[in-house]
Amino acid sequence: MHFQLVLMMQAIWTGVCHAAMQHYPAAWGHYDVCKSQVYSDEGLTWDYMACQPEAADMTQFLKVTLDPPNITCGDPPETYCALENPYMCNNECDASTEELAHPPELMFDIEGRNPTTFWQSTSWKKYPKALLVNITLSWNKTIELTDDIVLTFESGRPEQMVLEKSLDYGRSWQPYQFYATDCLDAFTMEPKTVQDLTQHTLLDIICTEDYSRGYVWKYDKTVRFEIKDRFALFAGPRLHNMASLYGQLDTTKNLRDFFTITDLRVRLLRPATGATMVDENNLSRYFYAISDIKVQGRCKCNLHANSCVYDKEKLSCECEHNTTGPDCGRCKRNYQGRAWSAGSYLPIPKGTANVCIPNNIGPVIRPNVSSLGVANRKEVAPQVALSTAPSIYVANSKRARVCDNELLRCQNGGVCENNIRCNCPSAYTGLLCEKPRCESELGGCKGPDSGQAPLRPPPLCSLLTLLLLASALLTEASCWSAVL
């Protein structure tokens, strides 16, 4: 009976260990808890962690503007021809009739209606003057992209188009990607695809010919800016190794900014023609029409908030860690005890909160460090913060620290040298030796189809499992002794 009980306990514990192992990939991808209460030698205190809001459909929070403002069809009413059938010219656009109007907001309504709803431009009546349209999406908030940007066209995909981004609320713009049927002719750029990029060329701006065929095919209506394929350069083909991606976002200069925007602009430069020559006798065939735009992302809160609220047509982070501002970008008043810093994804899985501390703080209290390398911080936070920013300093010193063997430990057997850098064993790399070196090698750690090596059971689980097995054997021996 005792033996069966021990076996049952062993099975339950093995299941708990397995569940814990399976939880880690999800934890790496969310960072959704900003703080939790823990017991320490001083009693109930706060354990602070890096955190960020969950990803959402960001098109529900944007403002759209068109340039020129009178480019939408219907004023005056107009008749259009179908691109695939130039002799079928009975499509009407009339802004004064709801059923025949095609205003910009129809790019963001619920899809699946029949007939499909879409925005539509005026036709190319002024040919050969270019038919140019700028569609600007503004959030009045910094956004981090988490999935592909997808535009669905109902008039044939444009033959020339540019996707641009702004990081300063539309004051300046930079290209994200060029699209053309002939990249050399349109933009004097060699055609490339996202599959041609590597970890070292991820930030390159490319021109692609993959999305510019003019005809309306059933499954060829979308134009993409591939976010996930770029993530896969670090996280593996199926994004299994999010730990590697977050580590790179934390330590690679400009990488996080590449996926960060305040505004997007779609520059439509030439509509679909479906032929090498424009039919000047039938210009009603040529126009732009977009039925859907998808932008998936999250509010940027500098890893200091796990929720973002939309109030009075404005997004704001609900800041934790004694931070404030729309992006939690500064310390609260009377909490500038050390310079503000964004949170850090490292060490995995909880990250480092980098909380703001009170101005009138006394001696820094160094709390115990848990087995995961994350400090069980009280409201009084350590003065040493993990960050790649050059403005992070030790108190009363101009020397930046990466590790200190107490709060910021080197992982996987790495050794902290002079509080400056981690000296990693040959099998590991990264700021804190947190990444297997094989991740950067051809084929990764587990062949071409995997983003990471298999997870190892936590040492505590293995130890307790062995103890339970030993207990079971001793119990069985005791039972046989009693029988004899």
C-alpha positions in Angstrom: 0.0 0.0 0.0 2.8 2.4 1.0 4.6 1.5 -2.3 1.6 2.3 -4.4 1.2 5.7 -2.5 4.8 6.5 -3.2 4.4 5.6 -6.9 1.3 7.8 -7.1 3.2 10.7 -5.5 6.0 10.2 -7.9 3.6 10.3 -10.9 2.0 13.5 -9.6 5.3 15.2 -9.1 6.5 14.2 -12.5 3.4 15.7 -14.0 4.0 18.9 -12.1 7.6 19.1 -13.3 6.4 18.5 -16.9 3.8 21.2 -16.6 6.4 23.6 -15.3 8.7 22.9 -18.2 5.8 23.4 -20.7 5.0 26.7 -19.1 8.3 28.4 -19.9 7.8 29.0 -23.6 4.5 30.8 -22.9 6.2 32.8 -20.1 9.0 33.9 -22.5 6.4 35.2 -25.0 4.3 37.3 -22.6 6.0 39.0 -19.7 2.5 39.8 -18.4 3.1 40.1 -14.6 4.6 43.3 -13.4 5.0 42.3 -9.7 3.9 39.6 -7.2 4.0 39.4 -3.4 6.6 37.0 -1.9 7.7 36.2 1.6 11.3 37.1 2.6 13.3 37.5 5.8 11.6 40.9 6.2 8.1 39.5 5.7 5.7 40.1 2.8 7.5 42.1 0.0 7.1 42.8 -3.7 9.0 40.8 -6.4 9.2 43.1 -9.5 9.4 41.8 -13.0 9.6 43.1 -16.6 6.1 43.2 -18.1 4.3 44.3 -21.3 0.7 44.4 -22.6 -0.7 41.5 -24.7 -0.8 41.9 -28.4 -4.0 43.2 -30.0 -5.6 44.4 -33.3 -4.3 48.0 -33.3 -6.5 49.2 -36.2 -9.3 49.7 -33.7 -7.3 52.6 -32.1 -5.9 54.4 -35.1 -6.8 57.6 -37.0 -6.6 57.4 -40.8 -5.9 60.4 -43.2 -5.7 60.5 -47.0 -3.6 62.8 -49.1 -4.9 64.3 -51.3 -8.1 64.5 -49.1 -10.5 64.4 -52.1 -9.0 61.2 -53.5 -11.9 59.0 -52.4 -14.4 58.2 -55.2 -18.0 59.3 -55.3 -17.9 63.1 -55.3 -19.0 63.5 -58.1 -20.5 60.0 -58.7 -18.4 57.8 -61.1 -18.7 54.6 -63.0 -15.9 52.0 -63.0 -14.8 49.2 -65.2 -13.7 45.8 -63.8 -9.9 45.3 -64.2 -10.3 41.7 -65.3 -13.1 42.6 -67.8 -12.6 46.1 -69.4 -16.0 45.9 -71.1 -17.9 45.5 -67.8 -18.3 49.1 -66.7 -21.3 49.1 -64.4 -19.7 49.5 -61.0 -20.8 52.7 -59.4 -19.3 54.9 -56.6 -21.6 57.6 -55.1 -20.6 59.2 -51.8 -24.2 60.5 -51.2 -25.6 56.9 -51.3 -24.6 54.6 -48.4 -24.8 51.4 -50.5 -22.6 52.9 -53.2 -20.1 54.9 -51.0 -16.5 53.7 -50.3 -15.1 55.8 -47.5 -11.7 55.2 -45.8 -13.2 53.6 -42.6 -14.3 50.6 -44.7 -10.6 49.5 -44.7 -11.0 48.7 -41.0 -14.5 47.3 -40.6 -15.4 43.7 -39.9 -14.6 41.4 -42.8 -16.7 38.6 -44.0 -19.6 40.6 -45.3 -21.2 39.9 -48.7 -20.7 41.9 -50.8 -17.2 42.9 -49.5 -16.8 46.5 -48.2 -13.8 48.6 -49.3 -12.3 52.0 -49.7 -11.9 53.2 -53.3 -10.0 56.0 -55.0 -11.0 58.1 -58.0 -10.0 56.6 -61.3 -6.8 57.5 -63.3 -8.5 60.2 -65.4 -5.5 62.4 -65.4 -3.1 59.9 -67.0 -0.2 60.2 -67.8 0.0 62.3 -64.6 0.7 59.8 -61.8 -2.2 58.6 -59.6 -0.6 59.2 -56.2 -2.3 58.4 -52.8 -0.9 58.6 -49.3 -2.7 56.6 -46.6 -1.5 57.5 -43.1 -2.3 55.5 -40.0 -1.6 57.3 -36.7 -1.9 56.1 -33.2 -0.6 59.1 -31.2 1.2 56.4 -29.2 4.4 54.3 -29.6 3.4 50.8 -30.9 5.5 47.6 -31.1 4.6 45.3 -34.0 4.0 41.6 -33.2 2.7 40.2 -36.5 2.7 40.8 -40.3 1.2 44.0 -41.6 -1.3 42.9 -44.3 -3.2 45.0 -46.9 -6.0 43.4 -48.9 -6.7 45.0 -52.3 -9.9 44.6 -54.2 -8.8 46.3 -57.4 -5.6 44.4 -58.2 -2.4 45.0 -56.2 -0.5 48.2 -57.1 2.4 47.9 -59.5 4.4 50.4 -57.4 4.0 51.0 -53.7 6.1 52.0 -50.6 5.4 51.2 -47.0 6.9 53.8 -44.6 7.1 54.2 -40.8 7.5 57.1 -38.4 8.9 57.0 -34.9 8.2 60.7 -34.1 4.4 61.0 -34.7 4.8 61.8 -38.5 7.4 64.5 -38.3 9.9 62.3 -40.2 9.5 59.2 -42.3 11.7 56.3 -43.3 11.0 53.4 -45.7 10.0 50.0 -44.4 9.8 48.2 -47.7 9.4 48.9 -51.5 7.0 46.9 -53.7 7.1 46.8 -57.5 6.5 44.6 -60.6 10.1 45.7 -61.6 12.2 46.9 -58.7 15.1 48.0 -60.9 12.9 50.1 -63.1 10.8 51.6 -60.3 13.3 52.2 -57.5 16.7 51.2 -59.0 16.9 48.4 -56.4 17.7 44.7 -56.9 14.6 42.6 -56.1 14.8 40.6 -52.8 12.6 38.7 -50.5 12.6 38.4 -46.7 14.0 34.9 -47.2 17.2 36.6 -48.5 17.8 38.3 -45.2 20.0 37.1 -42.4 20.5 38.1 -38.7 23.1 40.6 -39.9 21.0 42.1 -42.7 17.7 42.1 -40.9 17.6 45.9 -40.8 18.1 46.3 -44.5 15.4 48.0 -46.5 14.5 45.8 -49.5 12.3 46.0 -52.7 10.2 42.9 -53.4 8.3 41.8 -56.5 6.4 39.1 -54.7 3.2 41.2 -54.1 2.8 43.3 -57.3 1.0 41.2 -59.9 -1.8 43.4 -61.1 -4.6 40.9 -61.9 -7.2 40.1 -59.3 -6.6 36.4 -58.4 -8.7 34.7 -55.8 -5.8 34.2 -53.4 -3.5 37.0 -54.7 -5.0 40.1 -53.1 -2.7 40.7 -50.2 0.4 42.8 -49.8 2.5 42.0 -46.7 5.3 43.4 -44.6 6.7 40.2 -43.0 7.3 40.7 -39.3 7.2 37.0 -38.2 9.7 35.9 -40.9 12.1 38.5 -39.4 11.4 37.3 -35.9 12.2 33.7 -37.1 15.8 34.7 -37.9 16.3 34.7 -34.1 13.5 32.5 -32.8 13.6 29.7 -35.3 11.3 28.7 -38.2 8.2 28.1 -36.0 9.1 30.8 -33.4 9.9 28.1 -30.8 12.8 30.0 -29.3 11.2 33.2 -28.2 13.9 33.4 -25.5 16.5 34.0 -28.1 14.4 36.7 -29.8 13.8 38.6 -26.6 17.5 38.3 -25.7 18.4 39.9 -29.1 15.8 42.6 -28.7 17.4 43.4 -25.4 21.0 43.5 -26.5 21.1 44.3 -30.3 21.3 48.0 -31.1 18.4 49.4 -33.2 16.6 46.0 -33.4 13.7 46.9 -31.0 13.3 50.3 -32.8 13.0 48.5 -36.2 9.7 46.9 -35.0 8.5 50.1 -33.3 6.3 52.8 -34.8 4.0 55.7 -34.0 2.6 56.0 -37.6 2.5 54.0 -40.8 2.2 55.4 -44.3 1.1 53.6 -47.4 2.3 55.4 -50.6 0.4 54.1 -53.6 2.4 55.2 -56.7 1.0 53.2 -59.6 -2.3 51.2 -59.8 -2.6 47.7 -61.3 -2.9 47.8 -65.1 -2.8 44.1 -65.9 -0.8 44.9 -69.0 2.4 46.4 -70.2 0.5 49.4 -71.7 -2.2 51.7 -70.2 -5.4 51.8 -72.2 -5.9 55.5 -72.5 -9.4 55.0 -74.0 -10.6 53.2 -70.9 -9.0 54.9 -67.8 -12.0 53.9 -65.6 -10.3 50.6 -65.3 -7.5 52.0 -63.2 -7.9 52.9 -59.5 -7.0 51.7 -56.0 -9.4 49.8 -53.7 -8.5 48.3 -50.2 -10.9 46.1 -48.3 -8.8 45.4 -45.2 -5.7 46.5 -43.3 -4.3 44.4 -40.4 -1.8 45.8 -37.9 -1.2 43.6 -34.9 0.9 45.0 -32.1 1.1 46.2 -28.5 1.5 49.5 -26.7 5.2 50.2 -26.0 5.5 50.6 -22.3 9.2 50.0 -21.9 8.5 46.8 -20.0 6.9 48.8 -17.1 3.2 48.0 -17.7 1.1 45.0 -18.5 -2.0 46.9 -19.7 -2.8 49.8 -22.0 -6.1 51.7 -21.9 -7.9 53.6 -24.6 -9.6 56.7 -23.2 -10.7 59.9 -24.9 -9.4 58.5 -28.2 -5.9 58.1 -26.8 -3.8 55.0 -25.8 -1.8 55.1 -22.5 0.2 52.6 -20.6 -1.0 51.8 -17.0 2.5 52.2 -15.6 4.0 50.2 -12.8 7.5 50.2 -11.1 7.0 53.8 -10.0 7.2 55.0 -13.6 4.9 57.4 -15.5 4.2 59.0 -18.9 2.4 57.7 -22.0 5.2 55.0 -22.5 6.2 54.8 -18.9 9.3 56.7 -20.1 10.2 58.5 -16.8 10.2 58.0 -13.1 7.4 59.5 -11.0 8.1 62.6 -9.0 10.3 61.9 -5.9 11.3 58.5 -7.5 14.4 59.6 -9.3 16.8 57.9 -6.8 18.7 56.7 -9.9 18.3 57.3 -13.6 15.2 55.9 -15.3 15.8 52.8 -17.5 13.6 50.6 -19.6 12.9 47.1 -18.2 15.0 44.3 -19.5 13.9 40.9 -21.0 16.9 39.3 -19.3 17.4 37.2 -17.4 14.8 34.8 -18.8 12.0 34.1 -18.0 11.1 37.1 -15.7 13.4 39.8 -16.9 14.6 42.7 -14.8 12.1 45.4 -13.8 14.6 48.3 -13.3 12.1 50.0 -10.9 12.4 53.7 -10.1 13.5 54.2 -6.4 12.6 57.1 -4.0 14.9 60.1 -3.8 15.4 59.9 -0.1 16.6 56.3 -0.1 19.1 55.2 2.5 21.6 52.4 2.1 20.5 50.0 -0.7 19.1 46.8 0.7 20.2 43.8 -1.4 17.5 41.1 -1.3 18.2 37.4 -1.8 18.4 36.2 -5.3 16.1 33.4 -6.4 17.3 30.3 -8.3 16.1 32.0 -11.5 18.5 34.9 -11.0 15.7 37.4 -10.4 16.0 39.6 -7.3 13.1 39.4 -4.9 13.0 43.2 -4.8 11.4 45.2 -2.0 10.0 48.6 -2.8 13.7 49.6 -2.3 15.3 48.3 -5.5 19.0 47.5 -6.2 21.0 50.3 -7.6 22.5 48.1 -10.3 20.3 47.7 -13.3 20.7 45.3 -16.3 20.5 47.4 -19.5 22.4 48.0 -22.6 21.8 51.7 -22.4 25.1 53.6 -21.9 23.6 55.8 -19.1 23.3 53.1 -16.5 25.8 53.7 -13.7 26.6 52.3 -10.4 25.9 54.7 -7.5 28.6 57.4 -7.2 30.5 55.8 -10.1 31.0 56.3 -13.8 31.6 52.7 -14.5 28.7 50.7 -16.1 28.1 47.2 -14.8 26.8 44.2 -16.7 27.2 41.6 -13.9 28.0 41.6 -10.2 27.9 37.9 -9.2 25.0 38.7 -6.8 22.0 40.4 -8.4 23.1 40.1 -12.0 24.6 36.7 -12.4 26.3 35.2 -15.4 24.3 32.2 -16.5 25.3 28.6 -17.6 28.6 28.7 -15.8 29.8 32.1 -17.0 32.2 34.0 -14.8 31.7 37.7 -14.0 35.0 39.6 -14.7 35.5 42.9 -12.9 31.8 43.6 -12.9 32.2 44.5 -16.6 31.4 41.4 -18.7 30.5 37.7 -18.5 33.2 35.3 -19.6 31.1 32.5 -21.1 32.0 28.8 -21.5 32.5 27.7 -25.1 29.0 26.4 -25.5 27.2 29.6 -24.6 27.2 33.3 -25.7 25.2 36.5 -25.1 25.4 39.3 -22.6 24.8 37.0 -19.6 25.8 33.7 -21.4 22.1 33.1 -21.7 22.1 31.7 -25.3 23.5 28.4 -26.6 26.2 29.2 -29.1 24.7 26.7 -31.6 21.7 29.0 -32.1 23.8 31.3 -34.4 25.2 28.3 -36.3 23.8 26.9 -39.5 21.0 24.5 -38.7 20.5 25.8 -35.1 20.6 23.7 -32.0 18.3 20.9 -33.3 18.4 20.8 -37.0 16.7 23.0 -39.7 13.2 22.7 -38.4 13.7 23.8 -34.8 14.4 27.0 -33.1 15.9 25.6 -29.9 17.3 22.6 -28.2 15.0 20.5 -26.0 14.2 21.9 -22.6 15.9 20.2 -19.7 13.9 19.2 -16.6 14.6 21.6 -13.7 17.3 20.1 -11.4 14.9 20.3 -8.4 12.4 18.0 -10.2 15.1 15.5 -11.0 16.4 15.5 -7.5 13.0 15.0 -5.9 12.2 12.3 -8.4 15.3 10.4 -7.4 14.4 10.8 -3.7 10.9 9.4 -4.3 12.3 6.4 -6.1 14.8 5.8 -3.3 11.9 6.1 -0.8 9.9 3.6 -2.9 12.7 1.0 -2.9 13.2 1.4 0.9 9.5 0.9 1.5 9.4 -2.2 -0.7 12.4 -3.6 1.2 10.7 -3.0 4.5 7.6 -4.8 3.3 9.6 -7.9 2.3 11.4 -7.9 5.6 8.1 -7.9 7.4 6.9 -10.9 5.3 10.1 -12.9 5.9 
